[in-house]
Amino acid sequence: MKYLPWMSVMVLASLGLAACGDDDDSSTAAGGSSNAGAAALAGSPAEGGTAATGGSGGSKAGSASSQGGEGGAAAAAKDVVDTAVAAGTFTQLAKALTAAGLVDALKGEGPFTVFAPTDAAFEAFEKDNPGVLAGLSKDELASVLKYHVVAGAAVESKDLVDEQVLVTLNGSPVLIDTTGGAKVSDASVTTADVQASNGVIHVIDKIILPPTDDIVETAIAAGTFTQLAGALTSAKLVDTLKGDGPFTVFAPTDAAFEKLDAVPTGNDLKNVLLYHVVSGAVGSGDLKAGSVSTLLDGKSLTVNLTGGVKINDAKVTTANIIAKNGVIHVVDSVLVPE
């Protein structure tokens, strides 16, 4: 069974978008290049990282569009902005990039991967959400647009891996789905691999919105992690997991805590909680078998992909919960360092 994103990042009620500031430094290459702490968890896209559900790593996206309009060598002479403008179907995106002050950034050296919504996508969003985009501040608009960009690599459709996570230019992760064609969040890729001199463009049919809740807020809102939330407060780790990250958290539910004979306290509790956190944002499609270092100094987790996903002896019951500063995978047991 395919893991699905939980607590959709597209809920407009949560569009209290934080100003993105100088998030460019938190961008990542699409194989996890800025996810250094999670390198042992994530196989590079070119290697087709093993999907947690046993699916193949390669993209199932439609074939690249390298003819007509902006594909091929002609487009490669233009950067991603000029390529989009020349196409004639991204006028709203070009205006938005100008309003957000991002044109010069995307005309830079790159390389970039841009998931570009068409004019039709902007029109559909406006019809469903009249005045929302126009009401955003410059920083809020920039945050939305940066969520459509991955910096550090030009990721072609053949390199996309089902259920992998890419960290976007605004610092938040986005989930890739390649079943039945490529999707980024809930937007479908309608034309892939439009080449530019400083990257690649994948055309999408919807505007995607960045998540607004961090890992702690996401867990609290779920209602099934009350003991985890209380433990984080007791161990004074709330501020850590509300930081920039990104982090990957293997989150035990209340039922998992109830399996314990006794909940640890003091430094023992803090160590247990740090043992559930890996530096970097890693989707289930990026996981590979083996050990990975945690935030608990000197301690590693073991990933087992035989017959599903296990972290040590705990089963991953829900994967790929996307938060503003990372990814949550739900586990059915509390992980205790030896």
Salt bridges, closest charged atoms under 4 A:
ASP24 OD1 - LYS146 NZ 2.94
GLU70 OE1 - LYS78 NZ 3.97
ASP79 OD2 - LYS107 NZ 2.82
ASP82 OD2 - LYS107 NZ 2.98
ASP159 OD1 - LYS158 NZ 3.48
ASP162 OD1 - LYS2 NZ 2.80
GLU163 OE2 - LYS2 NZ 3.35
ASP177 OD1 - LYS2 NZ 3.40
ASP186 OD2 - LYS206 NZ 3.86
ASP193 OD1 - HIS202 ND1 3.87
ASP214 OD2 - LYS242 NZ 2.77
GLU217 OE2 - LYS242 NZ 3.26
